[in-house]
Amino acid sequence: MATEISAQSQPDSALPDSTLPDGLPHARIRIHPCFHSRFLPDDRDVTVYLPPGYEEDTDRQYPVLYMQDGQNLFDPRTSFIPGRTWQVANTADAVITSGGVEPLIVVGVANTGEHRLAEYTPTRDWKMGGGEAHKYGDLLTEDLLPFIASMYRVRPGPASTGLGGSSLGGLVTLYLGLKYPDIYGKLAVMSPSVWWNHKSIVGYVNETAPAIQRRPRIWLDVGDAEGRRTIADTDMLDRRLEASGWRLERDLHYERVAGGTHDEAAWAQRVGPMLRFLFPAWES
């Protein structure tokens, strides 16, 4: 059963994301434009957030959270709704500095606009198309992860590697997390599009879960203002995960957010709690 929180609570940081109080760009954001992959034709920007202390503690390695829809995470100029982001950089700064979250790197992988639906869907729908998530997974695992490891001090292994996203980004996160449990050990599945192709992701859970020896830790959520069907679908997904062996508050947390809507402002409210569950400071 879901835990309910209020979407009206204050975020961990009220500052506009990717900016400091004086309006300068966030000091620890790095942008790699036009990242090229062997598996998909469109290049995309990759944005990297580095935690407090990264430049000073040069011997330390850090866990990494890879997130879909990277243009919506940090920069209000590139977000889908101009001016509204997930506030990831400032929220991560706040929860890390407070001692609740292990210092981590966050990598935002931009979507490619018109091809987003195809890249984020694991199966092909006879009306809407799609079904190229396996290629997107190859982009992440074969091209991007080695690139990030070559550029930054990354701590390897599934216990230190997370994947996250919302809506279709949440759908592809769960799909790839179950496909590659030996790579991604922490999943942020936020407002997932369970409805896609007759809820095929539920069947995928049933098919893959028995063979997974080390289950990834999953943060699952939905806003109660996203519609009754969306809530019912996410409730069903939660039940299937529990029936497949995930244990609430150990390797699964299901959050039903009071007043939560399907947009960047709502997901920004959930970044701090999600990071605390997936990357708690006591694991560092």
Backbone torsions as a table, in degrees:
resi	resn	phi	psi	omega
1	MET	NA	146.4	-176.2
2	ALA	-74.3	149.2	166.7
3	THR	-90.6	138.0	-179.2
4	GLU	-102.1	136.3	171.7
5	ILE	-128.9	164.5	-179.0
6	SER	-95.5	129.8	176.1
7	ALA	-72.8	-8.2	-179.9
8	GLN	-85.9	-7.6	178.4
9	SER	-65.6	154.7	-176.4
10	GLN	-73.8	139.7	175.5
11	PRO	-67.0	166.2	-179.1
12	ASP	-63.6	-25.7	176.3
13	SER	-143.4	132.7	179.9
14	ALA	-95.2	1.2	179.7
15	LEU	-72.3	146.1	172.8
16	PRO	-58.1	137.2	-173.6
17	ASP	-68.4	155.2	-179.7
18	SER	64.2	15.9	176.3
19	THR	-131.3	152.7	171.3
20	LEU	-94.0	170.2	-177.4
21	PRO	-56.1	-28.1	-179.4
22	ASP	-88.6	6.8	176.5
23	GLY	90.7	-4.3	178.6
24	LEU	-73.0	154.9	177.3
25	PRO	-59.9	150.0	178.0
26	HIS	-55.5	132.0	-169.9
27	ALA	-69.8	-20.1	-174.2
28	ARG	-115.7	30.1	173.6
29	ILE	-101.4	130.5	176.7
30	ARG	-121.5	137.4	-178.8
31	ILE	-118.1	129.5	174.5
32	HIS	-112.9	98.2	-174.9
33	PRO	-75.8	151.2	170.9
34	CYS	54.6	47.8	176.6
35	PHE	-63.4	130.4	-175.9
36	HIS	-107.1	138.1	177.6
37	SER	-119.7	154.7	175.6
38	ARG	-78.0	-13.2	-166.9
39	PHE	-106.1	-22.7	178.5
40	LEU	-132.7	146.2	-171.0
41	PRO	-74.1	-28.0	-173.0
42	ASP	-87.5	128.8	171.7
43	ASP	-74.5	158.6	-178.2
44	ARG	-150.1	151.3	177.2
45	ASP	-76.7	145.0	175.8
46	VAL	-122.0	124.0	-178.5
47	THR	-112.4	132.6	-174.9
48	VAL	-120.2	124.8	171.8
49	TYR	-97.9	130.3	176.3
50	LEU	-108.1	138.5	-173.1
51	PRO	-76.7	165.5	173.8
52	PRO	-56.6	136.8	178.3
53	GLY	89.2	-4.4	-176.3
54	TYR	-60.4	-44.7	-177.1
55	GLU	-72.5	-26.9	-176.2
56	GLU	-85.2	-42.1	-176.8
57	ASP	-93.3	80.5	-169.5
58	THR	-76.5	-7.0	178.3
59	ASP	-96.9	-8.5	-173.8
60	ARG	-86.0	140.9	171.3
61	GLN	-103.9	153.0	-169.9
62	TYR	-128.7	144.3	170.2
63	PRO	-67.7	161.8	-176.4
64	VAL	-132.6	136.5	171.6
65	LEU	-113.5	116.3	176.6
66	TYR	-93.1	129.1	-174.4
67	MET	-126.9	139.5	177.1
68	GLN	-73.8	167.2	177.0
69	ASP	54.2	50.3	-172.5
70	GLY	-58.5	-26.6	-179.1
71	GLN	-70.7	-12.5	-179.8
72	ASN	-96.2	-3.4	-169.5
73	LEU	-87.9	-38.7	-167.0
74	PHE	-122.9	-42.8	-165.4
75	ASP	-108.0	115.2	-179.6
76	PRO	-64.7	-15.3	179.7
77	ARG	-80.4	-21.4	-176.5
78	THR	-109.8	-5.4	-174.1
79	SER	-68.5	157.8	-178.0
80	PHE	-57.2	-44.5	171.1
81	ILE	-104.3	107.8	-174.6
82	PRO	-50.8	131.4	178.4
83	GLY	92.4	-11.7	-177.8
84	ARG	-116.8	118.3	178.8
85	THR	-126.9	178.6	175.5
86	TRP	-78.7	-6.4	179.5
87	GLN	56.4	37.7	-172.2
88	VAL	-65.8	-43.3	-174.6
89	ALA	-63.8	-50.6	-177.4
90	ASN	-71.1	-34.6	176.6
91	THR	-66.3	-44.8	177.3
92	ALA	-60.7	-43.1	176.1
93	ASP	-54.9	-45.8	-174.9
94	ALA	-66.3	-46.4	-175.7
95	VAL	-74.7	-28.9	175.5
96	ILE	-71.1	-46.7	-178.6
97	THR	-64.2	-32.3	179.4
98	SER	-74.5	-12.0	178.3
99	GLY	91.8	4.9	-177.8
100	GLY	-87.7	-19.2	-174.5
101	VAL	-130.4	138.7	176.1
102	GLU	-64.6	136.3	174.9
103	PRO	-54.2	130.1	-177.3
104	LEU	-143.0	160.1	172.4
105	ILE	-94.6	138.1	175.0
106	VAL	-118.0	126.6	-179.2
107	VAL	-112.3	117.6	177.2
108	GLY	-96.9	121.9	-179.1
109	VAL	-104.5	112.5	-175.8
110	ALA	-65.6	144.2	170.5
111	ASN	-79.0	169.9	-175.6
112	THR	-112.4	33.7	173.5
113	GLY	67.6	-109.5	-173.5
114	GLU	-64.4	-21.2	179.3
115	HIS	-96.1	4.4	-178.8
116	ARG	-58.8	-46.6	-176.6
117	LEU	-60.4	-44.2	-178.9
118	ALA	-64.2	-43.9	-175.0
119	GLU	-72.5	-25.0	-175.4
120	TYR	-99.2	4.9	-177.3
121	THR	-116.2	128.5	-174.7
122	PRO	-79.9	-19.6	-179.6
123	THR	-130.0	158.3	-179.1
124	ARG	-92.3	126.4	176.2
125	ASP	-91.7	135.8	-173.3
126	TRP	-65.9	-22.2	177.1
127	LYS	-94.7	-43.6	-170.2
128	MET	-100.0	-9.1	-179.7
129	GLY	81.0	-138.8	179.0
130	GLY	83.5	-161.6	175.4
131	GLY	95.4	22.0	-179.1
132	GLU	-108.3	19.5	-178.5
133	ALA	-62.4	-28.7	178.0
134	HIS	-64.5	-34.7	176.2
135	LYS	-70.3	-39.7	176.6
136	TYR	-63.4	-38.2	175.5
137	GLY	-61.7	-38.9	176.1
138	ASP	-64.1	-39.8	176.6
139	LEU	-56.6	-47.9	-177.6
140	LEU	-66.6	-53.0	-170.0
141	THR	-76.9	-36.4	-174.6
142	GLU	-92.1	-29.7	-175.6
143	ASP	-110.3	-53.0	-171.3
144	LEU	-74.4	-45.8	-178.4
145	LEU	-58.6	-46.1	176.2
146	PRO	-63.3	-35.7	178.1
147	PHE	-62.8	-48.1	179.8
148	ILE	-62.2	-40.4	179.2
149	ALA	-64.7	-28.7	178.9
150	SER	-78.9	-21.1	-175.2
151	MET	-101.6	-26.2	-172.5
152	TYR	-133.7	163.5	-177.6
153	ARG	-84.8	88.8	-173.8
154	VAL	-99.2	135.6	173.2
155	ARG	-88.0	119.4	-172.8
156	PRO	-78.4	167.6	174.5
157	GLY	105.1	153.8	-178.2
158	PRO	-63.5	-29.3	179.0
159	ALA	-66.9	-15.7	-177.9
160	SER	-118.0	11.4	-175.7
161	THR	-128.3	119.0	-178.9
162	GLY	-118.1	164.1	179.2
163	LEU	-139.6	139.7	-176.4
164	GLY	-152.7	156.9	176.5
165	GLY	177.6	173.5	-179.3
166	SER	-126.8	157.3	178.2
167	SER	59.4	-125.5	174.3
168	LEU	-62.5	-30.0	174.6
169	GLY	-64.6	-31.8	174.2
170	GLY	-72.5	-35.9	177.5
171	LEU	-62.4	-49.7	-178.4
172	VAL	-68.1	-30.2	176.4
173	THR	-61.5	-48.5	-179.3
174	LEU	-65.8	-42.5	179.2
175	TYR	-58.7	-50.1	-177.6
176	LEU	-71.4	-32.5	177.6
177	GLY	-64.8	-36.4	177.2
178	LEU	-78.4	-29.6	178.5
179	LYS	-73.5	-35.6	-176.6
180	TYR	-124.5	60.8	-178.5
181	PRO	-66.7	-18.7	177.4
182	ASP	-82.8	-3.4	177.5
183	ILE	-111.7	-48.6	-176.2
184	TYR	-108.0	110.7	-177.5
185	GLY	-102.1	-1.9	-179.5
186	LYS	-140.1	128.1	-175.0
187	LEU	-127.1	129.1	172.6
188	ALA	-105.3	101.7	-174.8
189	VAL	-108.7	95.7	-169.9
190	MET	-110.5	124.9	-179.0
191	SER	45.5	51.9	-171.9
192	PRO	-67.5	148.9	178.9
193	SER	-83.2	69.6	-178.5
194	VAL	-61.1	-26.8	-175.7
195	TRP	-63.8	-20.4	-170.5
196	TRP	-55.4	130.4	174.6
197	ASN	47.9	58.2	175.4
198	HIS	59.3	39.1	175.7
199	LYS	58.8	41.9	-177.5
200	SER	-63.6	-23.2	-179.8
201	ILE	-64.6	-30.2	178.5
202	VAL	-65.5	-42.6	175.4
203	GLY	-63.7	-34.6	179.0
204	TYR	-66.2	-37.9	174.4
205	VAL	-59.1	-46.9	-179.0
206	ASN	-61.8	-37.1	-176.8
207	GLU	-75.1	-41.0	-170.2
208	THR	-91.8	-31.1	-172.4
209	ALA	-56.6	-41.4	-177.9
210	PRO	-60.5	-26.4	-177.2
211	ALA	-90.3	-7.2	-177.5
212	ILE	-84.0	117.1	-179.7
213	GLN	-83.8	-35.5	178.5
214	ARG	-119.6	102.2	-176.3
215	ARG	-73.0	135.7	173.9
216	PRO	-67.6	147.8	173.1
217	ARG	-74.2	132.8	-172.9
218	ILE	-123.5	127.3	164.3
219	TRP	-98.0	120.0	179.2
220	LEU	-121.5	134.5	177.3
221	ASP	-148.0	166.0	173.9
222	VAL	-157.4	146.7	175.7
223	GLY	-89.2	142.0	-177.6
224	ASP	-78.6	0.3	172.2
225	ALA	-103.5	15.5	178.7
226	GLU	-91.1	-0.9	178.0
227	GLY	108.4	146.4	-175.8
228	ARG	-61.9	-38.3	-179.1
229	ARG	-66.0	-42.4	179.1
230	THR	-63.2	-42.7	178.2
231	ILE	-63.4	-44.2	-179.5
232	ALA	-62.8	-40.2	179.2
233	ASP	-64.0	-42.2	-178.4
234	THR	-72.1	-36.0	172.7
235	ASP	-58.2	-43.0	179.2
236	MET	-61.9	-43.7	179.1
237	LEU	-61.7	-42.8	176.6
238	ASP	-58.3	-45.4	-179.6
239	ARG	-63.4	-39.3	-179.9
240	ARG	-67.4	-38.9	177.4
241	LEU	-63.6	-44.4	178.8
242	GLU	-64.1	-40.9	178.9
243	ALA	-66.2	-23.4	-179.8
244	SER	-91.0	3.5	172.6
245	GLY	115.3	-8.1	175.8
246	TRP	-70.4	142.7	-175.3
247	ARG	-115.7	125.4	-178.1
248	LEU	-57.7	135.3	178.3
249	GLU	66.6	7.1	170.5
250	ARG	-112.5	-64.9	174.9
251	ASP	-122.4	12.6	174.5
252	LEU	-146.1	131.6	172.0
253	HIS	-128.2	123.1	178.5
254	TYR	-111.9	119.8	-176.3
255	GLU	-114.0	120.3	170.8
256	ARG	-103.1	110.3	-167.1
257	VAL	-90.0	118.2	179.0
258	ALA	-64.6	121.6	179.7
259	GLY	81.0	0.2	-176.2
260	GLY	-69.3	133.2	179.2
261	THR	-111.0	179.0	-174.6
262	HIS	-100.9	71.5	-178.4
263	ASP	-159.7	173.0	-174.9
264	GLU	-61.0	-39.0	-178.9
265	ALA	-62.2	-39.2	179.4
266	ALA	-70.1	-42.1	-179.7
267	TRP	-67.9	-31.4	176.7
268	ALA	-60.0	-34.5	179.4
269	GLN	-64.6	-25.0	-174.2
270	ARG	-96.5	-4.8	-176.7
271	VAL	-62.4	-47.7	-178.3
272	GLY	-60.6	-53.4	177.6
273	PRO	-60.1	-37.8	178.1
274	MET	-61.6	-45.1	179.5
275	LEU	-64.5	-37.6	179.4
276	ARG	-64.0	-35.7	179.6
277	PHE	-76.5	-42.6	-175.2
278	LEU	-82.8	-33.5	-176.0
279	PHE	-129.0	57.1	-178.4
280	PRO	-63.2	146.8	-177.1
281	ALA	-62.0	-28.3	-177.1
282	TRP	-68.0	-13.0	177.7
283	GLU	-86.6	-11.8	-174.5
284	SER	-75.0	NA	NA
